[in-house]
């Protein structure tokens, strides 16, 4: 197997480079997604509840439905965030296992 001057295998082109976890760009992107999601869920829910309460002045049933949907939205958002975090964890574990296989000299 050929190695580059830094001791790592050469890149396989544009397909492998986004999956190379050695750089910090991927980790910064994941951090930004988590940060934005952490602010979006609570503020979006508060906005939805506030809008639902304002709609209650015009139509109590429609306002109540808006508040309920807003509360359900945060529950679904938390579940989705957990699934996304698990997916990212699985991708990193697969990357670690593939790195260990390469270090042993195994061929795929």
Buried (B, 14 or more C-beta within 10 A) or exposed (E): EEEEEEEEEEEEEEEEEEEEBEEEEBEEEBEEEBEEBEEEBEEBBEEBBEBBBEBBEEEEEEBBEBBEEBBEBBEEBEEEBEEBEEEBEEEBEEBEEEEEEBEEEEEE
